[in-house]
Amino acid sequence: MSLQQWVRPEILAMAGYVPGEQPAPGRSFIKLNTNENPYPPPRPVLEAIAANADQRLRLYPEPSSRPVREAAARAYGLHPDHVVAGNGSDDLLTMILRTFVGPGERVAAPGPTYSLYPELTHLQGGVYVESPWLAEGGLPVAALAEHRAKVTFVTRPNAPTGHVVPLSQVAELCQATAAFGVVVLDEAYVDFAEDHGLGLLVDHPNLLVTRSFSKSFCLAGLRIGLGFMSAELAGQMHKVRDSYNLDRLAQAAAEAALGRLDLYAPLWEAVRLERRRVSEALRQRGFTVGESQANFVLAAIPPGRLDGAGWTGELKNAGILVRYFAADPRLRDRIRITIGLPEEMDRLLDAVDGLLAGSR
């Protein structure tokens, strides 16, 4: 076998994206490692899914997910032509790079951030570059603009830190890059935050905003994402979109969810309240926890016998999964913890107390 003769060199050079661990069938864990919502979807959403699980599954769904785009337009005060649907927001990120990035062209982001960006860039034969966040998590606008990237990602709230940058800095970045590239505001966690960036679209035609139904909408298992942008950019994105990229059940769920934001608002607030409680509890136990506006916290471990890998392993032994980014040296003293149900977070804190007692 000669992989070098068959496989593209960009693929051979890639490490590949590693998602958070999914427990094997039959194994029970408290899953605080992949930022899923701990609450089930509201009943009307489940009913919409069930109502569409019938003989129509033999037929293709609406090709462009127009019912979803119309529902999103109603929910957020836009026109359907400004909305593109994806098979999860990761699908939208792939579509964006297909649309804008050619071999050898640059993709930029502040770092550390979502670890899928470099892998998607390499798939296109592009070059991924990072500029570090400024002090207190500020957006390095000038440094990012100097890269003259075709696509610049800003994740807000950022993953894995959970912090947000002022929207004025995002607007400044759009202005600084408009002559040569687009800015992607990745708002996968925005419903847990204090504000959002959709209002920037009016004044910045090079801005695209992406969102996910996997976090705030409790629908990670159906893979739904939305992109918001000018009608002109959306038209180009549709050219590279996979055919029928959102299946019938996902479209039904998304349309129902967008029509009942009132049922989701209490779930988002419950996560925010638990996030504050857990952040303070971890600080009291010696962890350093930054202010997060996402549905997770990034916690720097206290001094002791366990490093980040050790904490992750010991918590797993206690039946709790958290996320550890071993490949990034900037994050090796930190663990990322999804906010689960209050009783799950109590179990986490009890396990932390046990590990801390054992390290004394």
C-alpha positions in Angstrom: 0.0 0.0 0.0 1.3 3.5 -0.9 -0.7 6.2 0.8 1.6 8.8 -0.5 0.6 7.9 -4.1 -3.1 7.9 -3.4 -4.0 10.4 -0.7 -3.7 14.1 -1.0 -0.7 15.5 0.9 -2.9 17.9 2.8 -4.8 14.9 4.2 -1.7 12.9 5.1 -0.4 15.9 7.0 -3.5 16.4 9.0 -3.9 15.1 12.6 -7.7 15.2 12.2 -10.3 16.7 14.5 -10.9 14.7 17.7 -14.3 15.2 19.2 -15.2 14.7 22.8 -15.4 11.2 24.0 -18.8 9.4 23.5 -19.4 6.6 26.0 -19.6 3.1 24.7 -23.0 1.4 24.8 -23.8 0.1 28.2 -21.5 2.5 30.0 -23.0 5.2 32.2 -21.3 8.5 32.7 -22.3 12.1 33.6 -21.3 13.7 30.3 -19.8 17.1 30.9 -17.4 17.0 27.9 -19.2 17.9 24.7 -21.4 21.0 25.7 -24.7 19.3 25.0 -27.8 20.8 26.7 -28.8 18.8 29.8 -32.5 19.4 29.2 -34.7 17.6 26.7 -36.3 19.5 23.8 -39.6 21.1 24.6 -42.7 18.9 23.9 -43.8 20.7 20.7 -40.4 20.1 19.1 -40.6 16.4 20.0 -44.1 16.2 18.6 -43.0 17.9 15.4 -40.3 15.2 14.9 -42.8 12.4 15.6 -45.4 13.9 13.2 -42.8 13.7 10.4 -41.6 10.2 11.1 -44.0 8.6 8.6 -44.1 7.3 5.0 -42.8 10.7 3.8 -39.3 9.6 4.9 -39.1 7.8 1.5 -39.1 11.2 -0.2 -36.3 13.8 -0.3 -36.8 16.8 2.0 -37.1 20.4 0.8 -33.7 21.0 -0.9 -32.8 24.4 0.6 -34.6 23.9 3.9 -36.8 26.8 3.0 -39.4 26.3 5.9 -36.5 26.5 8.3 -35.1 29.6 6.7 -38.5 31.2 6.8 -38.9 30.3 10.5 -35.5 31.7 11.3 -36.3 34.9 9.4 -39.4 35.3 11.5 -37.6 34.6 14.7 -34.7 37.0 14.1 -36.2 39.7 12.0 -34.5 38.9 8.7 -35.4 37.7 5.2 -35.2 34.0 4.3 -32.7 34.9 1.5 -30.3 36.0 4.2 -30.3 32.5 5.9 -28.5 29.3 4.9 -29.2 26.0 6.8 -26.6 23.4 7.5 -26.1 19.9 8.8 -24.9 21.4 12.1 -22.9 24.6 12.2 -19.8 22.6 11.3 -21.4 22.0 7.9 -21.7 25.7 7.5 -18.1 26.3 8.4 -17.1 23.7 5.7 -19.4 25.5 3.2 -17.8 28.9 4.1 -14.3 27.5 3.4 -15.4 25.9 0.2 -16.8 29.2 -0.9 -13.9 31.6 0.0 -10.6 29.7 0.5 -8.4 28.3 -2.3 -5.1 26.4 -2.0 -2.4 28.4 -0.3 -4.8 31.1 0.9 -5.0 32.0 4.6 -7.6 31.5 7.3 -7.1 33.3 10.6 -8.5 33.3 14.1 -7.5 34.5 17.6 -6.3 31.6 19.7 -6.9 29.5 21.5 -10.2 28.8 19.9 -12.3 26.1 18.3 -9.9 23.4 17.2 -11.9 22.4 14.1 -10.9 25.5 12.2 -7.3 24.4 11.3 -8.6 21.0 10.2 -11.2 22.5 7.9 -8.6 24.9 6.5 -6.2 22.1 5.7 -9.0 20.2 3.9 -9.1 23.1 1.5 -5.4 23.3 1.1 -5.4 26.6 2.9 -2.9 27.9 5.5 -4.2 28.4 9.1 -2.7 31.2 11.2 -3.5 32.4 14.7 -2.9 35.6 16.7 -3.2 35.4 20.5 -6.0 37.1 22.3 -5.1 40.4 23.8 -4.9 41.0 27.6 -8.3 40.2 29.3 -9.4 38.4 26.2 -9.5 41.3 23.8 -9.8 40.8 20.0 -6.4 41.3 18.3 -7.9 43.3 15.4 -4.7 44.7 14.0 -2.8 41.4 14.2 -5.6 39.5 12.5 -5.9 42.1 9.7 -2.2 41.8 9.0 -2.7 38.2 8.0 -4.9 39.4 5.1 -6.9 36.1 5.4 -9.7 35.2 3.1 -11.7 34.1 6.2 -11.2 35.3 9.8 -13.1 33.4 12.5 -14.2 34.9 15.8 -16.0 32.6 18.1 -18.2 34.5 20.5 -18.6 33.2 23.2 -15.2 31.7 22.5 -14.5 28.0 22.8 -12.9 26.8 25.0 -12.6 29.9 27.2 -16.3 31.0 27.2 -15.4 34.7 27.1 -16.9 37.3 24.8 -15.3 40.3 23.0 -17.2 43.6 22.6 -19.3 43.7 19.4 -17.6 47.0 18.6 -14.3 45.0 18.2 -16.0 42.6 15.8 -17.3 45.5 13.8 -13.8 47.0 13.7 -12.4 43.7 12.4 -15.0 43.6 9.6 -14.0 47.1 8.5 -10.3 46.2 8.7 -10.7 43.1 6.5 -13.4 44.1 4.1 -11.0 44.8 1.2 -9.7 41.2 1.1 -11.8 38.8 3.2 -14.9 37.9 5.2 -15.3 37.6 9.0 -17.2 34.6 10.4 -18.8 35.3 13.8 -19.3 31.8 15.3 -22.2 32.1 17.7 -22.7 28.5 18.6 -23.1 29.4 22.3 -24.8 32.8 21.9 -28.1 31.9 23.6 -26.3 31.6 26.9 -24.7 35.0 26.4 -25.8 38.6 27.1 -26.0 39.8 23.5 -25.5 38.7 19.9 -24.0 40.0 16.6 -26.9 39.7 14.1 -27.4 43.5 14.3 -23.9 43.9 12.7 -25.0 42.4 9.4 -26.7 45.5 8.2 -23.5 47.6 8.1 -20.9 44.9 7.3 -21.5 43.0 4.1 -18.4 40.8 4.7 -19.8 39.4 7.9 -21.3 35.9 8.3 -22.9 34.7 11.5 -23.2 31.0 12.3 -25.3 29.3 14.9 -25.9 25.8 16.2 -29.0 23.9 17.5 -26.7 21.4 19.3 -26.2 23.6 22.4 -29.1 25.9 23.3 -31.8 24.1 21.4 -31.2 20.6 22.9 -30.9 19.0 19.4 -27.3 17.8 19.1 -28.5 14.5 17.8 -30.2 16.0 14.7 -27.4 18.2 13.4 -28.9 21.6 12.6 -27.1 24.8 12.0 -27.9 28.3 10.6 -25.9 30.9 8.8 -26.9 34.5 8.5 -25.4 36.8 5.8 -26.2 39.1 2.9 -28.4 37.6 0.2 -25.5 37.9 -2.2 -23.2 35.8 -0.1 -26.0 33.3 0.7 -26.5 32.8 -3.0 -22.8 31.8 -3.4 -23.0 29.5 -0.3 -26.0 27.6 -1.8 -23.7 26.7 -4.8 -21.4 24.6 -2.5 -24.1 23.3 -0.2 -24.5 19.5 -0.3 -27.8 18.5 -1.8 -30.6 18.0 0.7 -28.2 18.7 3.5 -30.9 19.0 6.2 -33.1 15.9 6.5 -36.9 15.9 6.9 -36.8 15.3 10.7 -34.2 17.9 11.3 -36.2 20.5 9.3 -39.3 19.7 11.3 -37.5 20.1 14.6 -35.8 23.3 13.6 -39.0 24.9 12.4 -40.8 24.0 15.6 -37.9 25.1 17.8 -37.7 28.5 16.1 -41.4 29.0 16.6 -41.2 28.4 20.3 -38.3 30.4 21.6 -40.4 31.2 24.6 -40.1 27.6 25.8 -36.3 27.6 25.4 -35.7 30.8 27.3 -36.2 29.2 30.8 -33.8 26.4 29.9 -31.1 29.0 28.9 -31.6 30.9 32.1 -31.3 27.7 34.1 -28.0 27.0 32.5 -26.8 30.5 33.2 -27.7 30.3 36.9 -26.0 26.9 37.3 -22.9 28.2 35.5 -22.6 31.0 38.0 -23.1 28.6 40.9 -20.5 26.1 39.7 -18.0 28.8 38.7 -18.0 30.2 42.3 -17.9 26.7 43.8 -14.8 25.8 41.8 -13.1 29.0 42.7 -13.7 28.3 46.4 -12.0 25.0 45.8 -8.8 26.6 44.4 -9.6 26.5 40.7 -9.1 29.6 38.5 -12.3 30.0 36.5 -12.8 32.9 34.0 -16.1 34.6 33.4 -18.0 32.4 30.8 -21.0 33.3 28.8 -21.3 29.9 27.3 -22.8 26.6 28.7 -19.4 25.5 30.0 -16.5 26.8 32.1 -12.8 26.5 31.6 -11.1 25.8 34.9 -7.4 26.0 35.6 -6.6 23.2 38.1 -5.2 24.0 41.6 -1.7 23.1 42.6 -1.3 19.5 43.6 -0.4 16.0 42.6 -2.7 15.9 39.5 -2.2 17.7 36.2 -4.9 18.3 33.7 -4.7 14.8 32.3 -4.7 13.4 35.8 -7.9 15.4 36.8 -9.6 14.2 33.6 -8.7 10.6 34.2 -9.7 10.6 37.9 -13.0 12.2 37.2 -13.6 9.6 34.5 -12.9 6.9 37.1 -15.6 8.6 39.2 -18.0 8.4 36.3 -17.7 12.0 35.0 -16.4 13.0 31.6 -14.9 16.4 31.1 -12.8 17.8 28.2 -9.0 18.1 28.2 -7.1 19.6 25.3 -3.8 17.6 25.5 -2.6 18.8 22.1 -2.6 22.5 23.0 0.2 23.5 25.5 -1.8 26.6 26.4 -4.6 24.5 27.8 -2.7 21.6 29.5 -3.4 23.0 33.0 -7.1 23.4 32.4 -10.2 21.3 32.0 -13.4 22.3 30.3 -16.6 21.4 32.1 -20.0 21.5 30.5 -22.9 22.8 32.7 -25.2 19.9 33.3 -28.2 19.5 35.6 -27.8 20.8 39.2 -27.7 17.2 40.5 -25.0 16.3 38.0 -22.9 19.4 39.0 -23.3 18.4 42.7 -21.8 15.0 41.8 -18.9 16.8 40.0 -18.2 19.0 43.0 -18.4 15.9 45.4 -15.8 14.2 43.1 -13.6 17.3 43.1 -13.8 17.4 46.9 -12.7 13.8 47.1 -9.8 14.3 44.7 -8.7 17.4 46.6 -8.8 15.6 49.9 -6.6 12.8 48.4 -4.0 15.3 47.2 -3.4 16.8 50.7 
